[in-house]
């Protein structure tokens, strides 16, 4: 069984004359390639903002449930817990004159706690379904159509979701699944269009800027959504959905599939992006399915992504709820402090950008061992940090915030600096196929994790959330063992590049970084 695999053309395959021509300077400011890079940045910003907003706004959507107060009271007495003034504005207010608890009023949706916990994760049902099809659709119909529809349909879905949620929980779930499907269709074409609108020598910096929008979107959305929800829980849906819809429509006149379609492309930039003698055509290889399906490094790469991404999605979906229920922050504090892990990820990205290339150029022959060691160290430190959060009480708020910040640093550093680049070394010809499979399976935990939380966290007390944190330790340990024992950065014998003496076994800096389109 044979299938073609699509990959970005390699700079190393250009002949000397062509390479010299392609490296000529062309002004970036005011160029169409800068326009697309900014469009991609804003798209990533909005994509992450829309999905991460759900974890915070859900806290204000659902009507208070008296049975939760009774359950919390029972758990409170069973665990002999005492709430002190140092814990701040607790979720379930305790009356000193009686043994009853009153739940703080929130939204107006009559959902059960299980429905409330699992609703944000239903987004990933659609996301997982769409991802395997997105690359094929982009190849067949072009990236522009999917890029625009990903934003516009999501925007429409979020605008109508508050109205639908007031009438039917099932209809709200279907709407969110639809939004997830179009979100999943947006990531591959966004990356694909960089093949057209980024010069190989600029691809690393442009992609780094464009995908930094995902981290900045995660950092900014929590305080923004919290501020908007002060005017009503529906307002964040209307505002962000409206912005996504308007921006998606505007991209019709900003983004194009090819150089020939763009009406504002200058002759100078056309030559710069597609110099004489170089066609923007992909490389095609026959896919050795038997070798792929029996390769230990492939299984190590996919399984590590599944285990690692469980922690990432758990943070993005449930940090606001953990801070509200277990650490007893008030909503204003939650709006700012929920960004702590993603702020740590941002600093990790900066470190990787300025240091990883330096290390790779000087330690290439030992990269396989270095990546295993780095990932093992990062996972070990992550486990220790989670353990500290488990042992901390609700009074130790600053300690927990610091641990979450460091958790973002170590988790992302192990992922970006240790784990993810290995694919571009052991199977560069099939990086798109393998990474697409890994991303698809890894996001399954996006809708499974909320069901696990619903089963473990009944009342929201810290001891119940500690059980959830123990699952993070378990999956981090699995990822550390699998990657540390089974991974490899050695070019595999079944990869076609291993039989081509003219193609270097180590990818160029631009290839090595740009093949990580999305997490």
C-alpha positions, -999 to 999 in steps of 0.1 A, spaced: 0 0 0 16 33 -11 7 68 -4 25 101 -11 37 123 18 39 161 14 69 181 28 83 215 24 110 217 -3 146 217 11 169 246 7 197 221 4 183 209 -29 187 242 -47 217 244 -70 244 270 -62 232 295 -88 196 293 -77 206 296 -41 224 327 -47 195 342 -65 170 333 -39 191 349 -11 190 384 -27 175 411 -4 139 422 -7 123 448 16 102 432 43 83 463 55 51 467 34 56 434 17 29 408 11 48 381 29 49 403 61 11 408 56 6 371 56 29 366 86 8 391 106 -24 375 95 -11 341 106 -1 356 140 -35 371 145 -52 338 135 -32 318 160 -39 344 187 -77 342 180 -77 304 177 -61 299 211 -81 327 227 -114 312 216 -107 277 229 -90 287 262 -117 312 270 -141 284 276 -122 272 307 -127 305 325 -161 317 312 -178 284 321 -173 294 358 -198 322 352 -222 304 329 -239 278 351 -265 285 378 -255 278 414 -266 243 426 -277 240 463 -268 203 462 -232 213 456 -232 233 488 -245 203 507 -220 180 491 -192 204 499 -204 206 535 -202 168 538 -168 166 523 -157 196 544 -166 178 576 -154 144 565 -119 157 557 -119 179 589 -110 210 568 -111 245 581 -114 275 559 -94 305 571 -96 342 561 -62 338 545 -78 316 518 -96 346 503 -130 345 487 -139 309 489 -163 294 464 -187 279 489 -193 306 516 -195 291 551 -219 307 577 -204 308 612 -239 306 627 -248 274 611 -233 243 594 -247 251 560 -229 264 529 -242 288 504 -229 287 468 -219 320 454 -243 330 426 -229 328 391 -247 322 358 -282 312 347 -277 279 329 -293 249 348 -266 224 340 -253 196 362 -218 197 375 -208 169 351 -222 189 321 -204 220 334 -170 202 337 -172 183 303 -186 211 281 -153 229 273 -137 196 263 -164 188 237 -146 213 215 -119 187 209 -143 161 195 -146 182 164 -109 191 165 -97 155 164 -122 146 137 -110 174 114 -73 172 118 -67 141 96 -87 156 68 -74 192 70 -41 186 52 -58 167 23 -84 194 19 -57 221 19 -38 203 -8 -69 199 -29 -87 232 -25 -59 255 -14 -52 269 21 -70 302 17 -105 288 18 -99 267 49 -80 296 66 -109 319 62 -137 295 70 -119 283 101 -122 318 116 -156 328 102 -174 296 111 -159 296 146 -168 332 150 -205 325 141 -206 294 163 -194 314 193 -218 343 186 -248 320 186 -236 296 213 -250 317 243 -285 317 228 -284 280 220 -270 271 254 -300 287 271 -324 263 253 -305 230 250 -273 216 264 -271 191 236 -275 218 209 -247 238 227 -224 207 225 -231 202 188 -223 239 182 -190 237 200 -181 204 182 -187 222 149 -165 251 161 -138 225 170 -140 209 135 -133 242 118 -105 250 143 -89 217 134 -92 226 97 -74 259 103 -39 248 115 -25 228 85 -34 254 58 -19 282 79 14 263 79 11 253 42 7 289 30 41 297 45 56 276 17 44 302 -7 47 334 13 80 329 32 115 328 17 135 298 30 160 321 47 132 339 65 109 310 72 123 304 107 118 339 120 84 343 103 70 311 117 84 318 151 66 351 151 34 337 137 32 308 162 40 330 191 4 342 187 -7 309 203 12 316 235 3 353 236 -34 344 230 -33 320 259 -17 347 281 -40 375 272 -74 357 270 -79 350 307 -78 386 320 -97 398 289 -124 372 292 -127 379 329 -131 416 323 -157 411 296 -177 386 317 -182 413 343 -208 427 319 -224 392 315 -211 358 307 -224 361 271 -203 392 263 -169 373 258 -187 350 232 -201 380 213 -169 401 214 -144 374 205 -168 357 181 -175 390 163 -138 398 161 -130 363 146 -159 367 121 -148 402 110 -112 392 108 -119 360 88 -139 380 63 -112 406 59 -86 379 51 -104 373 18 -85 404 5 -53 397 25 -45 361 18 -40 342 -15 -31 307 -25 -3 315 -50 19 342 -62 -1 345 -95 -33 352 -76 -21 381 -55 -30 415 -70 -5 436 -49 26 414 -53 55 434 -68 78 420 -95 108 423 -71 91 403 -44 78 377 -69 114 371 -80 125 369 -44 99 344 -34 102 323 -66 135 328 -83 141 317 -118 145 279 -121 129 271 -88 94 257 -88 73 258 -56 65 221 -58 64 196 -29 86 165 -27 68 132 -29 79 99 -14 64 65 -13 53 58 23 67 26 37 38 17 58 52 -16 71 84 1 83 65 30 98 41 8 117 69 -14 131 93 14 140 101 20 177 110 57 172 77 63 156 58 47 184 79 66 209 72 99 192 35 94 190 30 80 225 52 107 241 30 134 224 -1 117 237 12 115 273 27 150 272 -3 167 257 -25 154 284 -8 178 308 -10 207 284 -47 203 277 -54 197 314 -38 231 322 -55 250 294 -90 236 302 -89 235 340 -64 259 356 -92 285 362 -114 260 379 -86 246 400 -77 281 412 -113 288 420 -122 256 438 -90 242 452 -70 274 458 -100 297 464 -89 327 444 -116 352 435 -126 358 399 -104 389 394 -73 370 406 -82 340 385 -84 362 354 -48 373 358 -32 343 375 -45 316 351 -20 328 326 10 318 348 17 285 330 15 301 296 38 329 306 63 302 316 58 287 281 66 320 266 99 323 284 108 288 274 101 296 237 125 326 240 152 304 255 148 278 227 149 304 200 182 319 212 200 287 224 188 255 206 203 264 173 237 271 189 237 238 207 225 218 177 253 232 155 280 222 180 266 190 194 250 173 164 266 139 169 253 137 205 219 152 199 200 120 205 215 116 240 211 153 248 175 154 238 167 123 259 186 138 289 169 172 285 134 157 283 141 134 312 153 163 334 124 185 324 98 157 332 115 150 365 114 186 375 78 189 363 69 159 386 86 176 415 67 209 409 33 190 407 42 173 439 48 207 456 14 219 443 -2 188 458 14 194 492 6 231 492 -25 244 510 -49 271 498 -31 296 519 1 292 499 -11 310 469 21 326 458 39 293 461 14 276 438 15 304 413 53 301 411 51 264 407 26 268 378 49 293 361 79 270 365 56 241 353 50 260 321 88 265 316 99 229 322 70 214 303 75 235 272 113 233 274 112 195 274 87 195 245 102 222 223 139 216 231 140 179 237 110 160 222 96 176 191 127 182 169 136 144 170 110 137 142 130 159 118 160 137 123 148 102 123 120 106 96 122 140 79 105 127 48 74 118 66 73 146 93 39 158 81 23 124 82 37 113 116 32 147 133 -4 148 120 -11 114 135 6 124 168 -14 156 170 -46 139 163 -42 112 189 -27 137 214 -58 159 213 -81 129 222 -73 138 258 -89 171 253 -124 156 256 -114 126 278 -97 146 305 -128 165 315 -147 132 320 -119 121 343 -121 153 363 -159 149 366 -154 114 380 -127 125 405 -138 160 416 -173 159 430 -173 190 453 -141 209 443 -121 205 475 -83 205 473 -79 168 482 -101 158 452 -80 180 429 -49 164 442 -61 132 426 -62 150 393 -27 163 398 -15 127 405 -27 117 370 -4 145 357 25 129 375 15 95 361 14 107 325 46 127 328 63 96 341 50 76 312 62 102 287 97 103 304 101 65 303 89 61 267 109 89 253 140 82 274 141 45 264 127 42 229 133 76 211 160 82 186 174 111 165 192 87 141 180 88 105 160 56 99 170 32 71 135 33 56 135 71 52 143 79 15 168 106 25 190 79 40 196 65 5 204 99 -10 241 107 -6 236 143 -18 211 151 9 225 158 43 212 137 72 209 167 94 182 192 84 190 229 79 181 253 106 151 265 86 138 230 81 144 220 116 123 247 131 96 253 106 84 217 106 67 223 140 36 240 127 13 235 157 13 216 189 
